[in-house]
Amino acid sequence: MTTLTADEVQRYKRHLVLREVGAQGQQRLKAARVLVIGAGGLGSPVLLYLAAAGVGTLGIIDDDRVSIDNLQRQIIHGTRNAGALKVDSAAENIREINPHVTVEQHAERLTAENALDIISQYDLVADGSDNFATRYLVADACYFARRPLVYGALGSLDGYVSVFKPFEKQSDGTPYPTLRCLFPQAPPAGLVANCSEVGVLGPIAGVIGTLQATEVIKELLALGDTLAGRLIIYDAAASRFETVTIKWDPTNPLTGLNPTIQDLSQHRTTTNPACAAE
């Protein structure tokens, strides 16, 4: 078991006295390796809270650079970081928050060619990407790598969080649902506008990213009830949270009764499989 230093005992004492975490839980967090897809609006709070919580190794994949119009929601970056690679900016600020965290920087796009290799290096993945091509790629790759996926997505005034681990079984013997059970196919190109076109209220990214960070820690510690099989919907305008059940779809092409997706080859023809961040 990974041991804690004297400084870490002092740093994490609010966790250590928490019955649901304690010393063993904190040691598990220190030993954990988590990959965050995108260091943007969702990735920012995920990375900040996981670093502060003492997750030992954080991987960040993002090939984008910080721009001033990111800063309204991408709070891991500062004005001084404008123009820098997001992975470099995020790593700098993570080390400022917690020098005990190891940061692994992947300044590249996530593609069908590298997804399995990168994802397999980690225990769990948190997705902060902003396009359906990347979300499907991440979800499919996590299934083949047998890695839990903590999913998050933003609208202008709403957000969504779930956990996907379809390689595990539910109590009734069926697989947990995958992203393809929730969204059988991506909407037609141009139907769903991105945040640069319609805008997004900055703090909503904080709400959703913080929920994602919480679910990451819960999965690492086997704490409470998993969100797998459920979707949290946050409506900021109505100040309302709603949780809906996601059913396993026996016709879905990844984990259904007659699966047609056997590998990531279909993603090689998908346009723009970039890990652009929310």
C-alpha positions, 0 to 999 in steps of 0.5 A: 500500500502506498504510504503517506508522508507527514506533509500529506497527512497534514494536507489531507486530514479532512479526508483522513478523519472522514469515515468513508475515506480514512487512511486506506482510502487516501492511500488508494487515491494516491496510488490512482491514475486518472486521465482527463480528456481536455483541460477546458471548462469541464476538465478544469474543475475535475483536475483542480479537485482531483489534484487537491484531493490527492489523486496521485497521477493525473494525465491530461490530453489536449492539443489546444492552447489557452485563449482569453475567451477560455478564461470565463469558464476554464478556471485552471488557466490564468491570464498569464497562460494565454497562448500556452499549451493547455496541458502545460498551463494546467500542469503548472497550476496543479503543481501549485495546488499540490506538489505531491501530484504527478502530472502526465501531459499528452499534448496531442489529439486523441485518435483511433490510433492512440486512444487504447494505448493512452487510456490503458495507462490509467485506472479511470477516465473523465471526459471533458471533450466538447464534440460527439466524435470524441465522446464516442471515441472515448466511450468505445475505447474505455469499453475495450480497455475496460476502464470506467468513464465519468462522462460530462457534457454542457449546454448553454444553461444545462449540463449532464453527468453519468458513469459508463462501465458497460464491461461490468454487469448490473444486478439483473445480469445485463451489462451497464449501459454505454454512451450508445445506449443513451445516444444511439447515434450522433445528431446530424452535423450542424444540428447541435451548436457548440459553445463558441456559437451559442455561449455557455454560462461559465459556472455551469462548467464548474457545477458539472465538472465538480460532479464529475470529480466527485464521481471519479473519487467515488469510483476509485474508492467504491464509495456510495452508489455508482452513477452507472445506469443513471444520468444527472441532468442539471437545469440552471435556469430552473435551479433543478437537478433531475436523475433519470435511468439509462437502460441497457439497449440490447440492439446497441452496436457495441455491447448489444446482443449482436455487436457490430463494433469490434474495435476502433476502426470506424473512428478512423473515418470520423472527421475531427476526432479532436479532444477539444475541450468544453 
